[in-house]
Amino acid sequence: MAAGNKIMQAFLITAYKDYEQLYELASYLGENNKVYIHVDKSSSEITPEQVQQLGRISNCTAVSDYAICWGSFTHVEAILELISLALDDEKVSYMHLITAQDLPVISLDELERRFEKENRIYMDYMGPNGLPDTVKVRYRYYNWFVNKNVKNKWLWAVQYMTVVLQKILFIKRKGIGSFTSVYKGLVYISMPRDAAAYVIDYCREEPGYLKSLRLCQVPEEFLFQTLFMNSYFKERIVKKELRYMNWEKGDGSSPAYLDESDYDAIKNGDYVFARKFDTTISRKLKEKIMTDI
């Protein structure tokens, strides 16, 4: 196959800070693959000029169209935009959704070999029977603070009161869109081209799904899981998280920044990526990983 027609993987990156690390990651991945980046429009750490610089990296496309808060629907919109951009390139055969704080822990050559002919979806999920009540509340009752930071304690308290009111008024949604079987998991998944195309096509043809998803709390964690687990793609799902994360040292809602103490766990595990890396905290760990691969 001629180099210009080479089948490629795509890395879809959402970012809001640490430009130096993001630029280095995009440059590295862009050597052999396509890179699509969405930078939070409200970011105070990455300037419009830097977004343009990212777009000049080989095989890299960078946009900044949505202002994103933690758990906001705009994050879903940004992800769908990245998927659409990747689908516009017919050479893209497989996609990995990652953050700017992720790092591959295997070589680019090994990445290519491992996913060159892969048709499975790698996705963490919990089924309807395993969802705790604290998660069920997030889709059963309307979230009136769409695109607001749900980590804000005041907003969380007010939203809790709106849930109490909805219960008093017997307002309760059965599911998301037409789906009464709801699944939840991390949004950072890996999937083949046809699965990505299915997501975009379904959201276009069934707008009620996104309309309903919009009124959930932390909607990104229902997006892929509910859609794929209620489709014929269910048989191609591997319930496996491809990235190493340290939740034990995290804050409860996010994994901890990694350091050298995580090296053995990464090296001895079957991981493709690791998260989260910080330019300062994770510098020595990053150097050891890059030396290994």
C-alpha positions in Angstrom: 0.0 0.0 0.0 1.3 3.4 -0.9 2.3 5.7 2.0 -0.4 8.3 1.0 -3.1 5.6 1.2 -2.0 4.1 4.5 -4.8 3.2 6.9 -4.4 5.2 10.1 -5.7 5.3 13.6 -7.1 8.5 15.0 -6.5 10.0 18.5 -9.4 12.2 19.6 -8.1 14.5 22.3 -10.0 16.8 24.6 -7.9 19.4 26.4 -8.1 22.5 28.5 -4.6 23.0 30.0 -0.9 22.2 30.0 -0.1 23.3 26.4 3.5 22.1 26.5 2.4 18.5 27.3 -0.4 18.7 24.8 1.8 19.9 22.0 4.4 17.2 22.7 1.7 14.5 22.8 0.1 15.7 19.5 3.5 15.9 17.8 4.4 12.4 18.9 1.1 10.8 17.9 1.0 12.7 14.6 4.1 11.0 13.3 2.1 7.9 12.2 -1.5 8.7 13.0 -4.2 11.3 12.7 -4.8 13.6 15.7 -7.9 15.6 16.3 -7.9 18.0 19.3 -10.7 20.0 20.9 -9.5 22.7 23.3 -11.9 24.1 25.8 -13.0 27.5 24.5 -13.1 28.9 28.0 -9.6 27.7 28.8 -7.4 30.4 30.4 -4.2 28.3 29.9 -4.3 27.6 26.1 -4.6 30.6 23.8 -6.3 30.8 20.4 -2.8 31.3 18.9 -1.7 28.1 20.5 -4.7 26.3 19.1 -3.6 27.4 15.7 -0.1 26.1 16.4 -1.5 22.7 17.3 -3.3 22.7 13.9 0.1 23.1 12.1 1.5 19.9 13.6 1.7 17.1 11.0 -1.5 15.1 10.7 -3.2 17.3 13.4 -6.5 19.2 13.3 -7.3 21.5 16.3 -10.6 23.2 17.0 -12.0 25.2 20.0 -15.7 25.5 19.6 -17.2 24.7 23.0 -16.8 26.1 26.5 -16.7 23.0 28.7 -17.3 22.5 32.4 -16.8 19.3 34.3 -19.8 17.1 33.6 -21.4 19.4 31.0 -23.2 18.5 27.8 -20.8 20.6 25.8 -18.2 18.0 26.4 -20.5 15.5 24.6 -20.8 18.0 21.7 -17.1 18.4 21.5 -16.5 14.7 21.4 -19.1 14.2 18.7 -17.4 17.0 16.7 -14.1 15.2 17.0 -15.6 11.9 15.8 -17.2 13.6 12.8 -13.9 15.2 11.9 -12.1 11.9 12.0 -14.9 10.2 9.9 -14.3 12.8 7.2 -10.9 11.1 6.5 -11.5 7.8 4.8 -8.1 6.6 5.8 -9.1 6.5 9.5 -9.9 2.9 10.5 -9.9 3.1 14.3 -10.3 5.8 17.0 -9.1 6.3 20.5 -10.7 8.9 22.7 -8.1 10.3 25.1 -7.3 13.4 27.1 -4.3 15.7 26.9 -3.1 14.1 30.1 -2.9 10.6 28.6 0.2 9.0 27.3 0.6 5.8 25.2 2.6 3.2 27.2 3.4 1.0 24.2 5.3 2.1 21.0 3.5 3.6 18.0 4.5 0.5 16.0 2.9 -1.7 18.5 -0.2 0.5 18.6 -0.4 0.1 14.8 0.0 -3.7 14.9 -2.5 -4.1 17.7 -5.3 -2.1 16.2 -4.6 -2.3 12.5 -7.4 -4.9 11.9 -9.3 -4.5 15.2 -13.1 -4.4 15.0 -13.9 -4.5 18.7 -14.9 -1.7 21.0 -13.0 -1.4 24.3 -15.3 0.1 26.8 -15.8 0.1 30.5 -19.5 -0.1 31.6 -22.0 -0.9 34.3 -25.4 -2.4 33.5 -28.8 -1.3 34.7 -28.8 -3.8 37.6 -25.4 -2.6 38.8 -26.0 1.1 38.8 -26.2 2.6 42.3 -29.1 4.9 43.2 -26.7 7.9 43.1 -26.1 7.2 39.4 -29.7 6.5 38.5 -30.7 9.9 39.9 -28.5 11.5 37.2 -30.7 10.4 34.3 -34.1 9.8 36.0 -34.5 13.4 37.1 -34.0 16.5 35.0 -30.8 18.4 35.4 -31.7 22.2 35.3 -28.0 23.3 35.3 -26.9 22.1 31.9 -23.4 23.2 31.1 -22.7 24.4 34.7 -19.9 23.0 36.8 -21.7 20.2 38.8 -18.7 20.1 41.2 -19.9 23.5 42.5 -21.3 22.6 46.0 -24.0 25.3 45.8 -25.3 24.1 42.4 -25.2 20.6 43.6 -27.3 21.5 46.6 -29.8 23.4 44.5 -30.0 20.5 42.0 -30.6 18.1 44.9 -33.6 20.3 45.9 -35.0 20.2 42.3 -34.8 16.4 42.5 -36.8 16.4 45.7 -39.4 18.6 44.1 -39.6 16.3 41.0 -40.1 13.3 43.3 -42.9 15.2 45.1 -44.5 15.9 41.7 -44.0 12.3 40.6 -41.7 13.4 37.7 -39.4 10.5 36.8 -37.9 9.6 33.5 -37.7 5.9 32.5 -34.4 6.2 30.7 -32.5 8.1 28.1 -34.2 8.8 24.8 -36.0 5.6 23.8 -33.7 3.4 25.9 -35.0 2.1 29.2 -31.9 0.0 29.8 -29.3 2.6 30.7 -25.5 1.8 30.9 -22.8 4.0 32.4 -19.0 4.1 32.2 -16.0 6.2 31.3 -16.3 8.2 28.1 -12.7 7.5 27.0 -13.1 4.4 24.8 -11.5 2.9 21.7 -13.7 1.9 18.8 -13.5 1.0 15.1 -14.7 3.3 12.3 -18.1 1.6 11.8 -19.0 2.0 15.5 -18.0 5.7 15.4 -20.1 6.2 12.3 -23.1 4.4 14.1 -22.9 6.9 17.0 -23.0 10.0 14.6 -25.7 8.5 12.4 -27.9 7.5 15.4 -27.6 10.9 17.0 -28.5 12.6 13.7 -31.5 10.3 12.9 -32.8 10.1 16.5 -32.3 13.6 17.9 -34.4 12.7 21.0 -31.4 10.7 22.3 -29.2 13.8 22.6 -32.1 16.0 23.7 -32.7 13.6 26.6 -29.0 13.1 27.3 -28.6 16.9 27.5 -30.7 16.9 30.7 -28.7 14.3 32.5 -26.0 15.0 35.0 -22.5 14.1 33.7 -24.1 12.9 30.4 -20.8 11.9 28.8 -20.7 8.8 31.0 -24.0 7.5 29.4 -23.3 8.5 25.8 -21.5 5.5 24.3 -22.4 2.8 26.9 -26.2 3.2 26.6 -26.0 3.4 22.8 -23.7 0.5 22.1 -25.1 -1.9 24.7 -28.6 -1.5 23.2 -27.3 -2.1 19.7 -25.9 -5.0 17.5 -22.4 -3.7 18.5 -23.0 -5.2 21.9 -21.4 -8.5 20.7 -18.2 -6.7 19.8 -17.6 -4.9 23.1 -14.7 -5.9 25.3 -15.3 -4.8 28.8 -11.8 -3.6 29.4 -10.2 -0.3 30.3 -7.1 0.2 28.1 -5.6 2.8 30.3 -3.9 2.7 33.7 -5.4 5.1 36.2 -4.8 5.4 40.0 -8.2 6.0 41.6 -7.0 5.2 45.1 -5.0 8.4 45.3 -7.6 10.4 43.4 -10.2 12.9 44.7 -13.1 10.5 44.3 -14.3 11.9 40.9 -11.0 11.9 39.1 -7.9 9.7 39.1 -4.6 11.0 40.7 -1.7 12.4 38.8 0.8 9.7 38.2 4.4 9.5 39.4 7.3 7.0 39.6 5.5 4.9 42.2 3.0 3.9 39.4 5.7 2.6 37.1 5.6 -1.1 38.1 1.9 -1.3 37.8 1.9 0.2 34.4 4.8 -2.0 33.2 3.3 -5.2 34.5 -0.3 -4.5 33.3 -1.9 -4.9 29.9 -2.3 -1.2 29.2 -2.2 0.9 26.0 -2.4 4.3 27.8 -1.9 5.8 31.2 -3.6 8.8 32.8 -3.2 11.4 34.3 0.2 13.0 33.5 1.3 16.4 34.8 4.4 18.2 33.3 6.0 18.5 36.7 4.7 15.7 38.9 4.9 13.0 36.2 8.1 14.1 34.4 10.4 11.2 35.7 7.7 8.6 35.1 7.1 9.9 31.6 10.8 9.7 30.8 11.0 6.1 32.0 8.0 5.0 29.9 9.3 6.7 26.8 12.7 5.1 27.3 11.1 1.7 27.5 9.1 2.0 24.3 
